[in-house]
Amino acid sequence: MNGFSFWTIWLRNARVWKKNILATLIGNLGQPLLFLLAMGYGLGRDMAPVAGLTYLQYIAPGLVASAVMYSAALETTYGSYTRLTVQKTYEAILMTPLGVVDLVLGEIVWGASKGMLAGVIMLLALPLFGVMPSPWVVALLPMLFLSGMFFSAFGLIMTALAKNYDFFNYFTSLVITPLFLFSGIFFPVQSMAPPVRGVLEMLPLTPIVSLARILCYGRFGEPVLMKIIGSLLATGCAVWLAGYLLRRRLIQ
Amino acid sequence: MIQTISQQKISDASGSQPVVSVTGLTKRFGERLVVDNISFAIQRGQCVGFLGPNGAGKTTCINMLLGLVQKSAGEIRIFDLEAPRNHREIKARIGVVPQADSLDPDLSVEENLRTYAGYFQIPRRLARQRIEELLHFFALHNRRDEIIEHLSGGQRRRLLLARALLNEPELLILDEPTIGLDPQARHLIWERLAILQAQGTTMLLTSHYLDEVSRLSQQVLILDHGQVVLQGEPRQLITDMVGLEVFEVDGTAAELDALAVSFRQCNATQERVGDKLYVYAREDCSRLVKVLGNAGSWVRRPANLEDLFIQLTGRSLRET
């Protein structure tokens, strides 16, 4: 046994995912692409440039980050909860040499991989909308994976607390949708009044959206390091909490 | 007593430690005492049957062996390793057939096995070879590409068994292995389990089907209210506690009263349940068969594990 045995759980999920590949891709990418079309192309044509970018250019990197968030968070809520309850996959896995730590890492890394895939497909689609990313965009990929880890862990925390599927309505309505709207994808957080700005900058998606915009166009106006360190710390805490809560739920 | 003596013999003969040895195992869920100071041992090559009404603590006990439930007190040693500290190593050598179907419904029969072999980190080539053998052993080779949803209950159970054997376990834990199956399917599973037993696999079996337990187990452990009520060899326990044979007689109250008096001439215990009389004979009561001619209908049969079970745990329903 080694520290990478969680990989076998990742492989299990990939094996199932391959069977429904089209449905999950459309489910994860439909929304951000439609937003890009409606807001960027539709609304954005008549709007003044924001921070030196057309509105379509302005929102495109943030929508890439949001695709990662949706894909990762939905995988470890609805997907993981199904494996936990209906399919009893976790029970089956815990009867093998694998333990809760493997399970948590396997699920989170899997959710992050799905998130990252959604982000990469979004990036590849940007040229269709006339948005040409800079070479710096390669440096965005690990950040997207990190963000995927965070939102997978966040979803898994919800799964560990959920009593039924309806519980996830709170998560999507009260967490994911507000993050989508207020993390600086659609308007610059910096232009808000200081207390509001302070709150919005603390949201977990905000630094990723800024980083996405910075790296997508290679325009380094703001400090980058703090955003990366903050995201790393938040992800570490979320992964730990997901492990703690899932262990409490699985091992009585 | 019987238990201790026969265990002594076996361990002397093989000179080895028991596969499982549990002392003073206890589990509390809050105030509720679910497993209360249980001790037992399973010797290599033996099949031990766990019996008990619903809520007796059987599944909790198994889950503690597997580390899925934390023990409140007591000691568990499996393969002479302390549990739960060495769980990774212990579970690598155990196979489990869980009570609830936990197959991957989206995957095919073969993919289910390949995935599970992955959890045990069985090298790919070896896994492929074992999967092939197990598919044949459990008569599933024609269904290898079938999605789980399309399998019958019996096929699913066989696949769960095949999955539990992928790592060639030294200890096989079977929690209600034939629950809800038709007789054909149950017999096929029993036949395969008998082959595994002959090959020396150690087993721990829980079941509500007492014929299943009598068929497979050399030792039984009867649990009730979280405690071990009785343990030993099933045949010996039945003879000691119930008797040799049982007469079940139907009749009116007056008829049964008269019969009850006649049967006092024989060394037997009696029980009245509704309009039925049970006589548990401790000696040959053939001479009394003639008095049964007057009764409505009656059967005479050997005493079995079910009689013992009812005697120990009562006739009232246990619903949890």
Interface residues (C-beta under 8 A of the other chain):
Chain A: M1 S5 T8 I9 L11 R12 R15 V16 K19 N20 Q87 K88 T89 E91 A92 I93 L94 M95 T96 P97 L98 G99 L250 I251 Q252
Chain B: F29 N63 L66 G67 L68 V69 Q70 H87 R88 E89 K91 A92 I94 V96 P98 A100 D101 S102 L103 D104 P105 D106 L107 E111 T115 Y116 G118 Y119 F120 Q121 N167
